[in-house]
Amino acid sequence: MAYTGIVTGSGLLDDKRGRRGPVKLTAEIVEFLQTAPPAQSGAELAEQVADRFGVVLHRRTVERARRQ
């Protein structure tokens, strides 16, 4: 009998792989983002977070955090 390379039994894994949430977003940063004026863009806030907290975030990450 030849080995086909197909592995069955995906039921052996209990949890999904990968991250469970954002790594760089601390509670302090989220609070800062949610209290920021709504007129500020995600790019402006990402720059302010980098200056204030030393954490580089993508503008879309900032926009998602503000919607929560």
PDB file of N, CA, C, O and CB in Angstrom:
ATOM      1  N   MET A   1       0.836  -1.177   0.000  1.00  0.00           N
ATOM      2  CA  MET A   1       0.000   0.000   0.000  1.00  0.00           C
ATOM      3  C   MET A   1       0.887   1.248   0.000  1.00  0.00           C
ATOM      4  O   MET A   1       1.772   1.374   0.846  1.00  0.00           O
ATOM      5  CB  MET A   1      -0.955  -0.006   1.217  1.00  0.00           C
ATOM      6  N   ALA A   2       0.665   2.153  -0.920  1.00  0.00           N
ATOM      7  CA  ALA A   2       1.495   3.340  -1.068  1.00  0.00           C
ATOM      8  C   ALA A   2       0.953   4.491  -0.219  1.00  0.00           C
ATOM      9  O   ALA A   2      -0.255   4.624  -0.023  1.00  0.00           O
ATOM     10  CB  ALA A   2       1.573   3.756  -2.543  1.00  0.00           C
ATOM     11  N   TYR A   3       1.862   5.308   0.272  1.00  0.00           N
ATOM     12  CA  TYR A   3       1.493   6.490   1.045  1.00  0.00           C
ATOM     13  C   TYR A   3       1.089   7.594   0.083  1.00  0.00           C
ATOM     14  O   TYR A   3       1.851   7.942  -0.820  1.00  0.00           O
ATOM     15  CB  TYR A   3       2.662   6.953   1.965  1.00  0.00           C
ATOM     16  N   THR A   4      -0.105   8.148   0.268  1.00  0.00           N
ATOM     17  CA  THR A   4      -0.608   9.164  -0.661  1.00  0.00           C
ATOM     18  C   THR A   4      -0.313  10.582  -0.212  1.00  0.00           C
ATOM     19  O   THR A   4      -0.471  11.520  -0.994  1.00  0.00           O
ATOM     20  CB  THR A   4      -2.087   9.002  -0.840  1.00  0.00           C
ATOM     21  N   GLY A   5       0.113  10.760   1.036  1.00  0.00           N
ATOM     22  CA  GLY A   5       0.395  12.108   1.515  1.00  0.00           C
ATOM     23  C   GLY A   5      -0.822  12.813   2.075  1.00  0.00           C
ATOM     24  O   GLY A   5      -0.721  13.940   2.558  1.00  0.00           O
ATOM     25  N   ILE A   6      -1.961  12.167   2.017  1.00  0.00           N
ATOM     26  CA  ILE A   6      -3.188  12.763   2.528  1.00  0.00           C
ATOM     27  C   ILE A   6      -3.335  12.401   4.001  1.00  0.00           C
ATOM     28  O   ILE A   6      -3.324  11.230   4.381  1.00  0.00           O
ATOM     29  CB  ILE A   6      -4.425  12.287   1.712  1.00  0.00           C
ATOM     30  N   VAL A   7      -3.472  13.436   4.812  1.00  0.00           N
ATOM     31  CA  VAL A   7      -3.620  13.207   6.245  1.00  0.00           C
ATOM     32  C   VAL A   7      -5.070  13.486   6.610  1.00  0.00           C
ATOM     33  O   VAL A   7      -5.590  14.568   6.334  1.00  0.00           O
ATOM     34  CB  VAL A   7      -2.637  14.104   7.080  1.00  0.00           C
ATOM     35  N   THR A   8      -5.707  12.528   7.218  1.00  0.00           N
ATOM     36  CA  THR A   8      -7.080  12.716   7.658  1.00  0.00           C
ATOM     37  C   THR A   8      -7.097  12.855   9.167  1.00  0.00           C
ATOM     38  O   THR A   8      -6.073  12.673   9.826  1.00  0.00           O
ATOM     39  CB  THR A   8      -7.980  11.545   7.202  1.00  0.00           C
ATOM     40  N   GLY A   9      -8.237  13.173   9.704  1.00  0.00           N
ATOM     41  CA  GLY A   9      -8.341  13.291  11.153  1.00  0.00           C
ATOM     42  C   GLY A   9      -8.181  14.716  11.624  1.00  0.00           C
ATOM     43  O   GLY A   9      -7.487  14.966  12.610  1.00  0.00           O
ATOM     44  N   SER A  10      -8.806  15.656  10.941  1.00  0.00           N
ATOM     45  CA  SER A  10      -8.698  17.043  11.364  1.00  0.00           C
ATOM     46  C   SER A  10      -9.347  17.273  12.727  1.00  0.00           C
ATOM     47  O   SER A  10      -9.196  18.348  13.307  1.00  0.00           O
ATOM     48  CB  SER A  10      -9.332  17.953  10.329  1.00  0.00           C
ATOM     49  N   GLY A  11     -10.064  16.281  13.243  1.00  0.00           N
ATOM     50  CA  GLY A  11     -10.679  16.393  14.550  1.00  0.00           C
ATOM     51  C   GLY A  11      -9.674  16.324  15.682  1.00  0.00           C
ATOM     52  O   GLY A  11     -10.058  16.444  16.845  1.00  0.00           O
ATOM     53  N   LEU A  12      -8.412  16.135  15.381  1.00  0.00           N
ATOM     54  CA  LEU A  12      -7.392  16.064  16.418  1.00  0.00           C
ATOM     55  C   LEU A  12      -7.017  17.442  16.954  1.00  0.00           C
ATOM     56  O   LEU A  12      -6.480  17.550  18.057  1.00  0.00           O
ATOM     57  CB  LEU A  12      -6.161  15.371  15.883  1.00  0.00           C
ATOM     58  N   LEU A  13      -7.291  18.484  16.193  1.00  0.00           N
ATOM     59  CA  LEU A  13      -6.973  19.843  16.626  1.00  0.00           C
ATOM     60  C   LEU A  13      -8.164  20.431  17.365  1.00  0.00           C
ATOM     61  O   LEU A  13      -9.283  20.433  16.853  1.00  0.00           O
ATOM     62  CB  LEU A  13      -6.586  20.734  15.419  1.00  0.00           C
ATOM     63  N   ASP A  14      -7.919  20.928  18.565  1.00  0.00           N
ATOM     64  CA  ASP A  14      -9.004  21.462  19.379  1.00  0.00           C
ATOM     65  C   ASP A  14      -9.396  22.896  19.009  1.00  0.00           C
ATOM     66  O   ASP A  14     -10.582  23.202  18.886  1.00  0.00           O
ATOM     67  CB  ASP A  14      -8.614  21.409  20.825  1.00  0.00           C
ATOM     68  N   ASP A  15      -8.414  23.763  18.835  1.00  0.00           N
ATOM     69  CA  ASP A  15      -8.677  25.190  18.629  1.00  0.00           C
ATOM     70  C   ASP A  15      -8.200  25.635  17.256  1.00  0.00           C
ATOM     71  O   ASP A  15      -7.410  24.963  16.593  1.00  0.00           O
ATOM     72  CB  ASP A  15      -7.996  26.027  19.718  1.00  0.00           C
ATOM     73  N   LYS A  16      -8.712  26.793  16.857  1.00  0.00           N
ATOM     74  CA  LYS A  16      -8.228  27.404  15.631  1.00  0.00           C
ATOM     75  C   LYS A  16      -6.786  27.849  15.831  1.00  0.00           C
ATOM     76  O   LYS A  16      -6.370  28.159  16.948  1.00  0.00           O
ATOM     77  CB  LYS A  16      -9.123  28.599  15.214  1.00  0.00           C
ATOM     78  N   ARG A  17      -6.031  27.877  14.746  1.00  0.00           N
ATOM     79  CA  ARG A  17      -4.659  28.342  14.819  1.00  0.00           C
ATOM     80  C   ARG A  17      -4.641  29.855  14.688  1.00  0.00           C
ATOM     81  O   ARG A  17      -5.622  30.463  14.257  1.00  0.00           O
ATOM     82  CB  ARG A  17      -3.789  27.683  13.725  1.00  0.00           C
ATOM     83  N   GLY A  18      -3.543  30.447  15.055  1.00  0.00           N
ATOM     84  CA  GLY A  18      -3.354  31.874  14.858  1.00  0.00           C
ATOM     85  C   GLY A  18      -3.653  32.707  16.097  1.00  0.00           C
ATOM     86  O   GLY A  18      -3.960  32.189  17.171  1.00  0.00           O
ATOM     87  N   ARG A  19      -3.550  34.009  15.904  1.00  0.00           N
ATOM     88  CA  ARG A  19      -3.757  34.950  17.000  1.00  0.00           C
ATOM     89  C   ARG A  19      -5.203  34.988  17.433  1.00  0.00           C
ATOM     90  O   ARG A  19      -6.109  34.685  16.657  1.00  0.00           O
ATOM     91  CB  ARG A  19      -3.306  36.337  16.600  1.00  0.00           C
ATOM     92  N   ARG A  20      -5.406  35.357  18.663  1.00  0.00           N
ATOM     93  CA  ARG A  20      -6.761  35.478  19.212  1.00  0.00           C
ATOM     94  C   ARG A  20      -7.252  36.919  19.214  1.00  0.00           C
ATOM     95  O   ARG A  20      -8.431  37.164  19.470  1.00  0.00           O
ATOM     96  CB  ARG A  20      -6.803  34.922  20.627  1.00  0.00           C
ATOM     97  N   GLY A  21      -6.375  37.877  18.933  1.00  0.00           N
ATOM     98  CA  GLY A  21      -6.762  39.281  18.917  1.00  0.00           C
ATOM     99  C   GLY A  21      -5.567  40.144  18.578  1.00  0.00           C
ATOM    100  O   GLY A  21      -4.470  39.638  18.344  1.00  0.00           O
ATOM    101  N   PRO A  22      -5.780  41.433  18.554  1.00  0.00           N
ATOM    102  CA  PRO A  22      -4.682  42.344  18.217  1.00  0.00           C
ATOM    103  C   PRO A  22      -3.584  42.313  19.276  1.00  0.00           C
ATOM    104  O   PRO A  22      -3.870  42.260  20.473  1.00  0.00           O
ATOM    105  CB  PRO A  22      -5.209  43.772  18.055  1.00  0.00           C
ATOM    106  N   VAL A  23      -2.348  42.345  18.840  1.00  0.00           N
ATOM    107  CA  VAL A  23      -1.213  42.248  19.741  1.00  0.00           C
ATOM    108  C   VAL A  23      -0.798  43.628  20.253  1.00  0.00           C
ATOM    109  O   VAL A  23      -0.476  43.782  21.431  1.00  0.00           O
ATOM    110  CB  VAL A  23      -0.038  41.567  19.039  1.00  0.00           C
ATOM    111  N   LYS A  24      -0.805  44.609  19.389  1.00  0.00           N
ATOM    112  CA  LYS A  24      -0.280  45.924  19.744  1.00  0.00           C
ATOM    113  C   LYS A  24      -1.301  46.824  20.443  1.00  0.00           C
ATOM    114  O   LYS A  24      -0.918  47.792  21.100  1.00  0.00           O
ATOM    115  CB  LYS A  24       0.221  46.610  18.510  1.00  0.00           C
ATOM    116  N   LEU A  25      -2.576  46.520  20.313  1.00  0.00           N
ATOM    117  CA  LEU A  25      -3.602  47.386  20.890  1.00  0.00           C
ATOM    118  C   LEU A  25      -3.794  47.074  22.370  1.00  0.00           C
ATOM    119  O   LEU A  25      -4.397  46.063  22.729  1.00  0.00           O
ATOM    120  CB  LEU A  25      -4.933  47.227  20.135  1.00  0.00           C
ATOM    121  N   THR A  26      -3.282  47.940  23.211  1.00  0.00           N
ATOM    122  CA  THR A  26      -3.509  47.797  24.645  1.00  0.00           C
ATOM    123  C   THR A  26      -4.786  48.549  25.003  1.00  0.00           C
ATOM    124  O   THR A  26      -5.312  49.312  24.194  1.00  0.00           O
ATOM    125  CB  THR A  26      -2.289  48.329  25.473  1.00  0.00           C
ATOM    126  N   ALA A  27      -5.273  48.332  26.202  1.00  0.00           N
ATOM    127  CA  ALA A  27      -6.480  49.027  26.666  1.00  0.00           C
ATOM    128  C   ALA A  27      -6.259  50.535  26.684  1.00  0.00           C
ATOM    129  O   ALA A  27      -7.173  51.306  26.392  1.00  0.00           O
ATOM    130  CB  ALA A  27      -6.885  48.535  28.071  1.00  0.00           C
ATOM    131  N   GLU A  28      -5.049  50.948  27.025  1.00  0.00           N
ATOM    132  CA  GLU A  28      -4.717  52.374  27.073  1.00  0.00           C
ATOM    133  C   GLU A  28      -4.784  53.005  25.678  1.00  0.00           C
ATOM    134  O   GLU A  28      -5.294  54.115  25.525  1.00  0.00           O
ATOM    135  CB  GLU A  28      -3.316  52.575  27.677  1.00  0.00           C
ATOM    136  N   ILE A  29      -4.277  52.310  24.673  1.00  0.00           N
ATOM    137  CA  ILE A  29      -4.296  52.832  23.305  1.00  0.00           C
ATOM    138  C   ILE A  29      -5.727  52.880  22.780  1.00  0.00           C
ATOM    139  O   ILE A  29      -6.116  53.857  22.140  1.00  0.00           O
ATOM    140  CB  ILE A  29      -3.412  51.966  22.377  1.00  0.00           C
ATOM    141  N   VAL A  30      -6.516  51.835  23.044  1.00  0.00           N
ATOM    142  CA  VAL A  30      -7.913  51.814  22.593  1.00  0.00           C
ATOM    143  C   VAL A  30      -8.689  52.963  23.223  1.00  0.00           C
ATOM    144  O   VAL A  30      -9.482  53.619  22.548  1.00  0.00           O
ATOM    145  CB  VAL A  30      -8.580  50.465  22.941  1.00  0.00           C
ATOM    146  N   GLU A  31      -8.466  53.209  24.507  1.00  0.00           N
ATOM    147  CA  GLU A  31      -9.143  54.326  25.180  1.00  0.00           C
ATOM    148  C   GLU A  31      -8.759  55.657  24.543  1.00  0.00           C
ATOM    149  O   GLU A  31      -9.612  56.521  24.340  1.00  0.00           O
ATOM    150  CB  GLU A  31      -8.800  54.341  26.681  1.00  0.00           C
ATOM    151  N   PHE A  32      -7.472  55.824  24.228  1.00  0.00           N
ATOM    152  CA  PHE A  32      -7.001  57.036  23.566  1.00  0.00           C
ATOM    153  C   PHE A  32      -7.688  57.216  22.209  1.00  0.00           C
ATOM    154  O   PHE A  32      -8.108  58.320  21.863  1.00  0.00           O
ATOM    155  CB  PHE A  32      -5.473  56.990  23.389  1.00  0.00           C
ATOM    156  N   LEU A  33      -7.799  56.134  21.448  1.00  0.00           N
ATOM    157  CA  LEU A  33      -8.400  56.216  20.120  1.00  0.00           C
ATOM    158  C   LEU A  33      -9.894  56.524  20.189  1.00  0.00           C
ATOM    159  O   LEU A  33     -10.415  57.279  19.368  1.00  0.00           O
ATOM    160  CB  LEU A  33      -8.176  54.916  19.365  1.00  0.00           C
ATOM    161  N   GLN A  34     -10.574  55.945  21.161  1.00  0.00           N
ATOM    162  CA  GLN A  34     -12.017  56.151  21.257  1.00  0.00           C
ATOM    163  C   GLN A  34     -12.382  57.530  21.792  1.00  0.00           C
ATOM    164  O   GLN A  34     -13.496  58.002  21.563  1.00  0.00           O
ATOM    165  CB  GLN A  34     -12.627  55.094  22.139  1.00  0.00           C
ATOM    166  N   THR A  35     -11.474  58.175  22.491  1.00  0.00           N
ATOM    167  CA  THR A  35     -11.748  59.521  22.993  1.00  0.00           C
ATOM    168  C   THR A  35     -11.289  60.605  22.028  1.00  0.00           C
ATOM    169  O   THR A  35     -11.523  61.789  22.270  1.00  0.00           O
ATOM    170  CB  THR A  35     -11.078  59.720  24.334  1.00  0.00           C
ATOM    171  N   ALA A  36     -10.643  60.214  20.944  1.00  0.00           N
ATOM    172  CA  ALA A  36     -10.179  61.183  19.952  1.00  0.00           C
ATOM    173  C   ALA A  36     -11.370  61.755  19.186  1.00  0.00           C
ATOM    174  O   ALA A  36     -12.390  61.085  19.034  1.00  0.00           O
ATOM    175  CB  ALA A  36      -9.169  60.529  18.975  1.00  0.00           C
ATOM    176  N   PRO A  37     -11.243  62.990  18.705  1.00  0.00           N
ATOM    177  CA  PRO A  37     -12.328  63.594  17.923  1.00  0.00           C
ATOM    178  C   PRO A  37     -12.628  62.776  16.663  1.00  0.00           C
ATOM    179  O   PRO A  37     -11.706  62.295  16.003  1.00  0.00           O
ATOM    180  CB  PRO A  37     -11.966  65.040  17.538  1.00  0.00           C
ATOM    181  N   PRO A  38     -13.908  62.617  16.329  1.00  0.00           N
ATOM    182  CA  PRO A  38     -14.269  61.815  15.152  1.00  0.00           C
ATOM    183  C   PRO A  38     -13.774  62.391  13.831  1.00  0.00           C
ATOM    184  O   PRO A  38     -13.700  61.672  12.835  1.00  0.00           O
ATOM    185  CB  PRO A  38     -15.754  61.667  15.087  1.00  0.00           C
ATOM    186  N   ALA A  39     -13.437  63.662  13.810  1.00  0.00           N
ATOM    187  CA  ALA A  39     -12.983  64.293  12.566  1.00  0.00           C
ATOM    188  C   ALA A  39     -11.557  63.882  12.194  1.00  0.00           C
ATOM    189  O   ALA A  39     -11.151  64.051  11.044  1.00  0.00           O
ATOM    190  CB  ALA A  39     -13.061  65.808  12.693  1.00  0.00           C
ATOM    191  N   GLN A  40     -10.796  63.349  13.143  1.00  0.00           N
ATOM    192  CA  GLN A  40      -9.414  62.948  12.855  1.00  0.00           C
ATOM    193  C   GLN A  40      -9.401  61.664  12.041  1.00  0.00           C
ATOM    194  O   GLN A  40     -10.198  60.755  12.273  1.00  0.00           O
ATOM    195  CB  GLN A  40      -8.611  62.760  14.163  1.00  0.00           C
ATOM    196  N   SER A  41      -8.489  61.605  11.092  1.00  0.00           N
ATOM    197  CA  SER A  41      -8.384  60.426  10.238  1.00  0.00           C
ATOM    198  C   SER A  41      -7.591  59.326  10.944  1.00  0.00           C
ATOM    199  O   SER A  41      -6.894  59.574  11.928  1.00  0.00           O
ATOM    200  CB  SER A  41      -7.721  60.788   8.894  1.00  0.00           C
ATOM    201  N   GLY A  42      -7.714  58.124  10.425  1.00  0.00           N
ATOM    202  CA  GLY A  42      -6.974  56.993  10.969  1.00  0.00           C
ATOM    203  C   GLY A  42      -5.475  57.169  10.842  1.00  0.00           C
ATOM    204  O   GLY A  42      -4.720  56.747  11.717  1.00  0.00           O
ATOM    205  N   ALA A  43      -5.040  57.792   9.754  1.00  0.00           N
ATOM    206  CA  ALA A  43      -3.610  58.018   9.548  1.00  0.00           C
ATOM    207  C   ALA A  43      -3.063  59.022  10.566  1.00  0.00           C
ATOM    208  O   ALA A  43      -1.965  58.844  11.094  1.00  0.00           O
ATOM    209  CB  ALA A  43      -3.348  58.517   8.115  1.00  0.00           C
ATOM    210  N   GLU A  44      -3.836  60.077  10.838  1.00  0.00           N
ATOM    211  CA  GLU A  44      -3.403  61.067  11.836  1.00  0.00           C
ATOM    212  C   GLU A  44      -3.304  60.430  13.220  1.00  0.00           C
ATOM    213  O   GLU A  44      -2.345  60.657  13.957  1.00  0.00           O
ATOM    214  CB  GLU A  44      -4.380  62.264  11.873  1.00  0.00           C
ATOM    215  N   LEU A  45      -4.300  59.640  13.550  1.00  0.00           N
ATOM    216  CA  LEU A  45      -4.286  58.996  14.863  1.00  0.00           C
ATOM    217  C   LEU A  45      -3.173  57.959  14.976  1.00  0.00           C
ATOM    218  O   LEU A  45      -2.566  57.810  16.037  1.00  0.00           O
ATOM    219  CB  LEU A  45      -5.631  58.341  15.138  1.00  0.00           C
ATOM    220  N   ALA A  46      -2.904  57.245  13.893  1.00  0.00           N
ATOM    221  CA  ALA A  46      -1.815  56.271  13.906  1.00  0.00           C
ATOM    222  C   ALA A  46      -0.482  56.968  14.173  1.00  0.00           C
ATOM    223  O   ALA A  46       0.370  56.443  14.889  1.00  0.00           O
ATOM    224  CB  ALA A  46      -1.760  55.499  12.570  1.00  0.00           C
ATOM    225  N   GLU A  47      -0.314  58.138  13.600  1.00  0.00           N
ATOM    226  CA  GLU A  47       0.906  58.917  13.828  1.00  0.00           C
ATOM    227  C   GLU A  47       0.988  59.392  15.280  1.00  0.00           C
ATOM    228  O   GLU A  47       2.061  59.370  15.884  1.00  0.00           O
ATOM    229  CB  GLU A  47       0.960  60.124  12.871  1.00  0.00           C
ATOM    230  N   GLN A  48      -0.148  59.820  15.839  1.00  0.00           N
ATOM    231  CA  GLN A  48      -0.167  60.259  17.238  1.00  0.00           C
ATOM    232  C   GLN A  48       0.118  59.100  18.189  1.00  0.00           C
ATOM    233  O   GLN A  48       0.807  59.277  19.193  1.00  0.00           O
ATOM    234  CB  GLN A  48      -1.520  60.892  17.579  1.00  0.00           C
ATOM    235  N   VAL A  49      -0.405  57.920  17.879  1.00  0.00           N
ATOM    236  CA  VAL A  49      -0.139  56.738  18.707  1.00  0.00           C
ATOM    237  C   VAL A  49       1.352  56.406  18.662  1.00  0.00           C
ATOM    238  O   VAL A  49       1.942  56.068  19.689  1.00  0.00           O
ATOM    239  CB  VAL A  49      -0.985  55.518  18.225  1.00  0.00           C
ATOM    240  N   ALA A  50       1.957  56.501  17.495  1.00  0.00           N
ATOM    241  CA  ALA A  50       3.389  56.219  17.373  1.00  0.00           C
ATOM    242  C   ALA A  50       4.205  57.206  18.194  1.00  0.00           C
ATOM    243  O   ALA A  50       5.170  56.815  18.851  1.00  0.00           O
ATOM    244  CB  ALA A  50       3.826  56.270  15.903  1.00  0.00           C
ATOM    245  N   ASP A  51       3.827  58.480  18.164  1.00  0.00           N
ATOM    246  CA  ASP A  51       4.553  59.497  18.927  1.00  0.00           C
ATOM    247  C   ASP A  51       4.349  59.329  20.431  1.00  0.00           C
ATOM    248  O   ASP A  51       5.297  59.434  21.209  1.00  0.00           O
ATOM    249  CB  ASP A  51       4.108  60.893  18.498  1.00  0.00           C
ATOM    250  N   ARG A  52       3.120  59.070  20.830  1.00  0.00           N
ATOM    251  CA  ARG A  52       2.776  59.035  22.256  1.00  0.00           C
ATOM    252  C   ARG A  52       3.138  57.710  22.937  1.00  0.00           C
ATOM    253  O   ARG A  52       3.654  57.707  24.054  1.00  0.00           O
ATOM    254  CB  ARG A  52       1.298  59.294  22.425  1.00  0.00           C
ATOM    255  N   PHE A  53       2.867  56.587  22.264  1.00  0.00           N
ATOM    256  CA  PHE A  53       3.047  55.279  22.891  1.00  0.00           C
ATOM    257  C   PHE A  53       4.228  54.494  22.332  1.00  0.00           C
ATOM    258  O   PHE A  53       4.627  53.489  22.920  1.00  0.00           O
ATOM    259  CB  PHE A  53       1.799  54.471  22.731  1.00  0.00           C
ATOM    260  N   GLY A  54       4.795  54.930  21.211  1.00  0.00           N
ATOM    261  CA  GLY A  54       5.903  54.209  20.608  1.00  0.00           C
ATOM    262  C   GLY A  54       5.490  52.925  19.899  1.00  0.00           C
ATOM    263  O   GLY A  54       6.309  52.026  19.709  1.00  0.00           O
ATOM    264  N   VAL A  55       4.210  52.839  19.504  1.00  0.00           N
ATOM    265  CA  VAL A  55       3.681  51.655  18.832  1.00  0.00           C
ATOM    266  C   VAL A  55       3.226  52.064  17.437  1.00  0.00           C
ATOM    267  O   VAL A  55       2.434  52.995  17.286  1.00  0.00           O
ATOM    268  CB  VAL A  55       2.504  51.013  19.646  1.00  0.00           C
ATOM    269  N   VAL A  56       3.720  51.377  16.427  1.00  0.00           N
ATOM    270  CA  VAL A  56       3.362  51.692  15.049  1.00  0.00           C
ATOM    271  C   VAL A  56       2.149  50.851  14.664  1.00  0.00           C
ATOM    272  O   VAL A  56       2.205  49.621  14.674  1.00  0.00           O
ATOM    273  CB  VAL A  56       4.561  51.432  14.076  1.00  0.00           C
ATOM    274  N   LEU A  57       1.042  51.536  14.321  1.00  0.00           N
ATOM    275  CA  LEU A  57      -0.188  50.872  13.911  1.00  0.00           C
ATOM    276  C   LEU A  57      -0.543  51.295  12.496  1.00  0.00           C
ATOM    277  O   LEU A  57      -0.243  52.416  12.085  1.00  0.00           O
ATOM    278  CB  LEU A  57      -1.342  51.196  14.882  1.00  0.00           C
ATOM    279  N   HIS A  58      -1.172  50.412  11.759  1.00  0.00           N
ATOM    280  CA  HIS A  58      -1.690  50.749  10.439  1.00  0.00           C
ATOM    281  C   HIS A  58      -2.972  51.560  10.615  1.00  0.00           C
ATOM    282  O   HIS A  58      -3.694  51.371  11.594  1.00  0.00           O
ATOM    283  CB  HIS A  58      -1.950  49.462   9.587  1.00  0.00           C
ATOM    284  N   ARG A  59      -3.253  52.440   9.698  1.00  0.00           N
ATOM    285  CA  ARG A  59      -4.435  53.298   9.816  1.00  0.00           C
ATOM    286  C   ARG A  59      -5.735  52.490   9.879  1.00  0.00           C
ATOM    287  O   ARG A  59      -6.686  52.905  10.541  1.00  0.00           O
ATOM    288  CB  ARG A  59      -4.491  54.268   8.641  1.00  0.00           C
ATOM    289  N   ARG A  60      -5.783  51.344   9.200  1.00  0.00           N
ATOM    290  CA  ARG A  60      -6.993  50.507   9.237  1.00  0.00           C
ATOM    291  C   ARG A  60      -7.175  49.870  10.617  1.00  0.00           C
ATOM    292  O   ARG A  60      -8.307  49.696  11.071  1.00  0.00           O
ATOM    293  CB  ARG A  60      -6.922  49.407   8.152  1.00  0.00           C
ATOM    294  N   THR A  61      -6.087  49.527  11.279  1.00  0.00           N
ATOM    295  CA  THR A  61      -6.172  49.008  12.641  1.00  0.00           C
ATOM    296  C   THR A  61      -6.761  50.064  13.560  1.00  0.00           C
ATOM    297  O   THR A  61      -7.592  49.759  14.416  1.00  0.00           O
ATOM    298  CB  THR A  61      -4.785  48.565  13.148  1.00  0.00           C
ATOM    299  N   VAL A  62      -6.334  51.298  13.384  1.00  0.00           N
ATOM    300  CA  VAL A  62      -6.857  52.412  14.184  1.00  0.00           C
ATOM    301  C   VAL A  62      -8.348  52.591  13.908  1.00  0.00           C
ATOM    302  O   VAL A  62      -9.136  52.771  14.836  1.00  0.00           O
ATOM    303  CB  VAL A  62      -6.085  53.727  13.874  1.00  0.00           C
ATOM    304  N   GLU A  63      -8.734  52.543  12.640  1.00  0.00           N
ATOM    305  CA  GLU A  63     -10.155  52.729  12.284  1.00  0.00           C
ATOM    306  C   GLU A  63     -11.022  51.607  12.844  1.00  0.00           C
ATOM    307  O   GLU A  63     -12.142  51.864  13.287  1.00  0.00           O
ATOM    308  CB  GLU A  63     -10.322  52.797  10.757  1.00  0.00           C
ATOM    309  N   ARG A  64     -10.529  50.367  12.833  1.00  0.00           N
ATOM    310  CA  ARG A  64     -11.296  49.251  13.407  1.00  0.00           C
ATOM    311  C   ARG A  64     -11.444  49.404  14.917  1.00  0.00           C
ATOM    312  O   ARG A  64     -12.503  49.112  15.472  1.00  0.00           O
ATOM    313  CB  ARG A  64     -10.620  47.909  13.081  1.00  0.00           C
ATOM    314  N   ALA A  65     -10.392  49.856  15.576  1.00  0.00           N
ATOM    315  CA  ALA A  65     -10.435  50.036  17.033  1.00  0.00           C
ATOM    316  C   ALA A  65     -11.421  51.129  17.423  1.00  0.00           C
ATOM    317  O   ALA A  65     -12.052  51.048  18.477  1.00  0.00           O
ATOM    318  CB  ALA A  65      -9.038  50.374  17.573  1.00  0.00           C
ATOM    319  N   ARG A  66     -11.559  52.137  16.593  1.00  0.00           N
ATOM    320  CA  ARG A  66     -12.483  53.235  16.901  1.00  0.00           C
ATOM    321  C   ARG A  66     -13.939  52.801  16.753  1.00  0.00           C
ATOM    322  O   ARG A  66     -14.815  53.350  17.422  1.00  0.00           O
ATOM    323  CB  ARG A  66     -12.205  54.435  15.990  1.00  0.00           C
ATOM    324  N   ARG A  67     -14.209  51.832  15.894  1.00  0.00           N
ATOM    325  CA  ARG A  67     -15.582  51.381  15.669  1.00  0.00           C
ATOM    326  C   ARG A  67     -16.103  50.479  16.783  1.00  0.00           C
ATOM    327  O   ARG A  67     -17.315  50.292  16.893  1.00  0.00           O
ATOM    328  CB  ARG A  67     -15.668  50.652  14.354  1.00  0.00           C
ATOM    329  N   GLN A  68     -15.245  49.928  17.592  1.00  0.00           N
ATOM    330  CA  GLN A  68     -15.667  48.984  18.624  1.00  0.00           C
ATOM    331  C   GLN A  68     -16.403  49.651  19.742  1.00  0.00           C
ATOM    332  O   GLN A  68     -16.822  48.985  20.688  1.00  0.00           O
ATOM    333  CB  GLN A  68     -14.494  48.255  19.173  1.00  0.00           C
TER     334      GLN A  68
END
